[in-house]
């Protein structure tokens, strides 16, 4: 491929994706079939174990080295008054992450995950997308590459998260651009704006969609024109995980907007991802439906910073523990085949 744009490498990486290891997945499915339980009795835990094995490319699957990678960015569209908090809060929260004081830090400790936070030029917000592209092609490509490089080669599952005042407005704009609808269909309260604030967000989103109407058939251009640095970095990290055969747990609305860029560019691009939870941000449930993902958890969370996905690490750990630790019928000396569920 001739590289004529900094984003062409991103496009090439999206076009050439590793597929699930069918042999490893089949081995996991075969083991599940002989464990001491009725078939299907562990519900989605059984599916998760097979999914993990297939995407890690080995059986049994492991979850010994979970990674949590957080990305933080600021947004020029905040000049339109779309957030309840000033942009200084982004840097303040990054400091809190680094000091170990945020919710995500506690969840990382509980599930023994490595943790990092990457601040992306917080002193220079992206451009206001109602006035022009949020990022240049070079800046967008650099952010994708930054996200790619933050994914550890030895991780066995990845959680990405975000911090960025105003980024639910950006996520809603991306969702509308990718899947249709207007600002009112996707805007929500975010960090807690009033109904009047939600209406303001919707109007700003509509202005952005109108401003960039000529590129709305190109998901990569949508990311560049309407996205943010932390969102581009998360897109890069999720894509890197695919190429490195690392399963991914998707967090809330903003993370799923980053993932949606990949999905619209290549509908198989999120096969290595599970939706960890459905958040209280109204657009998230709609976004998951468009991504054809069923959430593992529904706890009314709307914090961001990877918190819902980190919590779902416990579900995955449970899935792998039962898959690898349970006895088979033969091992346990239990006669007969597995009975059907609910017997």
DAVEN-V41300 format. One record per residue. RES is the residue in three letters. PSI is psi in radians with two decimals (* if undefined). OMEGA is omega in whole degrees, 0 to 359 (none if undefined). BURIAL is 1 if it has 9 or more other C-alpha atoms within 8 Angstrom, else 0. Layout:
res/psi/omega/burial
RES/PSI/OMEGA/BURIAL
RES/PSI/OMEGA/BURIAL
This chain:
res/psi/omega/burial
UNK/2.30/174/0
UNK/2.22/181/0
UNK/1.84/180/0
UNK/-0.19/179/0
UNK/2.56/176/0
UNK/-0.42/182/1
UNK/-0.05/181/1
UNK/-0.56/178/1
UNK/-0.75/176/0
UNK/-0.78/179/1
UNK/-0.71/180/1
UNK/-0.73/178/1
UNK/-0.57/178/1
UNK/-0.52/184/1
UNK/-0.44/187/0
UNK/1.56/188/0
UNK/2.35/173/1
UNK/2.59/179/0
UNK/2.88/179/0
UNK/2.55/177/1
UNK/1.78/185/1
UNK/-0.62/181/0
UNK/-0.81/180/0
UNK/-0.74/179/1
UNK/-0.69/180/1
UNK/-0.66/177/1
UNK/-0.71/178/1
UNK/-0.73/179/1
UNK/-0.66/179/1
UNK/-0.70/178/0
UNK/-0.75/181/1
UNK/-0.60/184/1
UNK/-0.32/184/0
UNK/0.14/179/1
UNK/2.74/187/1
UNK/1.34/179/1
UNK/2.74/171/0
UNK/2.53/179/1
UNK/2.22/179/1
UNK/0.03/187/0
UNK/-0.41/177/0
UNK/0.16/173/0
UNK/-2.26/185/0
UNK/-0.28/175/0
UNK/-0.64/179/1
UNK/-0.76/179/1
UNK/-0.70/181/0
UNK/-0.74/180/1
UNK/-0.75/178/1
UNK/-0.75/178/1
UNK/-0.80/179/1
UNK/-0.78/181/1
UNK/-0.78/182/1
UNK/-0.71/182/1
UNK/-0.46/173/1
UNK/-0.32/179/1
UNK/0.52/179/1
UNK/2.75/173/1
UNK/2.27/5/1
UNK/2.75/175/0
UNK/2.82/180/1
UNK/2.81/170/0
UNK/1.05/181/1
UNK/-0.37/185/0
UNK/1.07/176/1
UNK/2.52/180/1
UNK/2.35/172/1
UNK/2.12/181/1
UNK/2.07/182/1
UNK/2.46/179/1
UNK/2.41/184/1
UNK/2.36/179/1
UNK/2.78/176/1
UNK/2.73/193/1
UNK/2.25/179/1
UNK/-0.45/181/1
UNK/-0.26/176/1
UNK/-0.36/176/1
UNK/-0.32/180/0
UNK/0.04/177/0
UNK/0.72/185/0
UNK/-0.06/184/1
UNK/2.66/177/1
UNK/-0.19/184/0
UNK/2.65/176/0
UNK/2.77/183/0
UNK/-0.30/177/1
UNK/-0.42/181/0
UNK/-0.54/179/1
UNK/-0.89/179/1
UNK/-0.65/179/1
UNK/-0.67/178/0
UNK/-0.59/175/1
UNK/-0.75/177/1
UNK/-0.68/178/0
UNK/-0.73/176/1
UNK/-0.83/183/1
UNK/-0.47/178/0
UNK/-0.10/179/0
UNK/0.34/187/0
UNK/-0.01/184/1
UNK/2.90/178/1
UNK/-0.72/183/0
UNK/-0.55/177/1
UNK/-0.69/181/1
UNK/-0.70/179/1
UNK/-0.63/177/1
UNK/-0.71/179/1
UNK/-0.79/183/0
UNK/-0.73/185/0
UNK/0.22/173/1
UNK/0.81/180/0
UNK/2.51/169/1
UNK/2.63/186/1
UNK/2.39/173/1
UNK/2.65/172/0
UNK/2.32/181/1
UNK/2.00/177/0
UNK/2.25/189/1
UNK/1.51/174/1
UNK/0.94/187/0
UNK/-0.46/180/1
UNK/-0.17/181/0
UNK/1.50/180/0
UNK/2.78/172/1
UNK/2.96/176/1
UNK/2.68/175/1
UNK/2.02/187/1
UNK/-0.15/174/1
UNK/-0.18/183/1
UNK/-0.30/181/0
UNK/-3.08/178/1
UNK/2.42/179/1
UNK/-0.64/182/1
UNK/2.68/168/1
UNK/2.87/177/1
UNK/-0.72/182/1
UNK/-0.74/180/1
UNK/-0.78/179/0
UNK/-0.80/180/1
UNK/-0.67/179/1
UNK/-0.66/179/0
UNK/-0.71/175/1
UNK/-0.78/180/1
UNK/-0.66/177/1
UNK/-0.80/178/1
UNK/-0.74/179/1
UNK/-0.80/186/1
UNK/-0.31/181/1
UNK/-0.14/181/0
UNK/2.08/182/1
UNK/2.43/180/0
UNK/-0.45/184/0
UNK/0.05/178/0
UNK/2.52/176/1
UNK/-0.08/168/1
UNK/2.61/186/1
UNK/2.37/168/1
UNK/2.20/172/1
UNK/2.57/180/1
UNK/3.04/187/1
UNK/2.78/169/1
UNK/2.21/179/1
UNK/1.90/178/1
UNK/2.27/181/1
UNK/-0.05/188/1
UNK/-0.18/171/1
UNK/-0.51/173/1
UNK/-0.75/178/1
UNK/-0.77/180/1
UNK/-0.71/179/1
UNK/-0.68/177/1
UNK/-0.74/178/1
UNK/-0.77/181/1
UNK/-0.75/179/1
UNK/-0.71/180/1
UNK/-0.63/185/1
UNK/-0.64/189/1
UNK/-0.01/177/0
UNK/3.00/184/0
UNK/3.14/180/0
UNK/-3.04/183/1
UNK/-0.68/181/1
UNK/-0.47/180/0
UNK/-0.39/189/0
UNK/-0.39/184/1
UNK/2.49/177/1
UNK/-3.06/186/1
UNK/-0.29/179/1
UNK/-2.14/181/1
UNK/0.08/175/0
UNK/0.56/178/0
UNK/2.75/180/1
UNK/3.05/175/0
UNK/-0.65/176/0
UNK/-0.65/177/0
UNK/-0.68/177/1
UNK/-0.72/178/1
UNK/-0.64/176/1
UNK/-0.78/178/1
UNK/-0.77/181/1
UNK/-0.74/180/1
UNK/-0.67/178/1
UNK/-0.72/178/1
UNK/-0.79/179/1
UNK/-0.67/178/1
UNK/-0.69/178/1
UNK/-0.73/179/1
UNK/-0.71/179/1
UNK/-0.70/182/0
UNK/-0.58/186/1
UNK/0.50/184/1
UNK/-0.49/185/0
UNK/-0.13/181/0
UNK/0.17/188/0
UNK/0.02/174/1
UNK/0.10/185/0
UNK/1.82/183/0
UNK/-0.64/180/1
UNK/-0.72/176/1
UNK/-0.63/177/1
UNK/-0.77/177/1
UNK/-0.82/181/1
UNK/-0.78/188/1
UNK/-0.57/186/1
UNK/-0.17/187/1
UNK/-2.83/179/1
UNK/2.93/183/1
UNK/-0.75/181/1
UNK/-0.54/179/1
UNK/-0.73/176/1
UNK/-0.70/179/1
UNK/-0.71/178/1
UNK/-0.66/175/1
UNK/-0.75/179/1
UNK/-0.69/180/1
UNK/-0.75/179/1
UNK/-0.69/178/1
UNK/-0.69/177/1
UNK/-0.71/179/1
UNK/-0.68/178/1
UNK/-0.82/182/1
UNK/-0.44/180/1
UNK/0.11/179/0
UNK/0.84/178/1
UNK/2.07/177/1
UNK/2.68/185/1
UNK/2.42/170/1
UNK/2.11/181/1
UNK/2.36/179/1
UNK/-2.37/190/1
UNK/-2.63/190/1
UNK/-0.79/184/1
UNK/-0.77/178/1
UNK/-0.74/181/1
UNK/-0.49/173/1
UNK/-0.69/175/1
UNK/-0.73/178/1
UNK/-0.57/183/1
UNK/-0.52/175/1
UNK/-0.80/180/1
UNK/-0.75/182/1
UNK/-0.77/181/1
UNK/-0.48/177/1
UNK/-0.55/180/1
UNK/1.88/186/1
UNK/-0.28/177/0
UNK/0.05/190/0
UNK/-0.30/181/1
UNK/0.33/180/1
UNK/-0.41/179/0
UNK/0.18/184/1
UNK/2.49/168/1
UNK/2.52/173/1
UNK/2.02/186/1
UNK/-0.72/182/1
UNK/2.88/171/1
UNK/2.18/187/1
UNK/3.06/178/1
UNK/-0.14/176/0
UNK/2.13/191/1
UNK/-0.64/183/1
UNK/-0.25/186/1
UNK/-0.75/180/1
UNK/-0.74/178/1
UNK/-0.70/180/0
UNK/-0.74/178/1
UNK/-0.66/177/1
UNK/-0.71/178/1
UNK/-0.53/178/0
UNK/-0.09/181/0
UNK/0.81/180/0
UNK/2.36/174/1
UNK/2.16/184/0
UNK/2.54/176/1
UNK/-0.65/186/1
UNK/2.64/173/0
UNK/1.70/188/1
UNK/0.19/180/0
UNK/0.35/181/0
UNK/2.61/175/1
UNK/0.60/184/1
UNK/-0.56/189/0
UNK/-2.59/181/1
UNK/0.42/177/1
UNK/0.16/190/1
UNK/-0.74/180/1
UNK/-0.69/179/1
UNK/-0.66/178/1
UNK/-0.70/178/1
UNK/-0.63/180/1
UNK/-0.23/173/1
UNK/-0.57/178/1
UNK/-0.65/178/1
UNK/-0.76/180/1
UNK/-0.72/177/1
UNK/-0.72/178/1
UNK/-0.70/179/1
UNK/-0.78/182/1
UNK/-0.66/179/1
UNK/-0.76/180/1
UNK/-0.69/182/0
UNK/-0.74/186/1
UNK/-0.44/187/0
UNK/-0.39/181/0
UNK/2.64/175/1
UNK/2.67/171/1
UNK/2.92/176/1
UNK/-0.71/181/1
UNK/-0.77/181/0
UNK/-0.68/184/0
UNK/-0.10/181/0
UNK/0.45/178/0
UNK/2.20/184/0
UNK/2.70/176/0
UNK/2.93/178/0
UNK/2.92/178/0
UNK/2.22/177/1
UNK/2.85/177/0
UNK/2.86/181/0
UNK/2.65/174/0
UNK/0.34/177/0
UNK/*/none/0
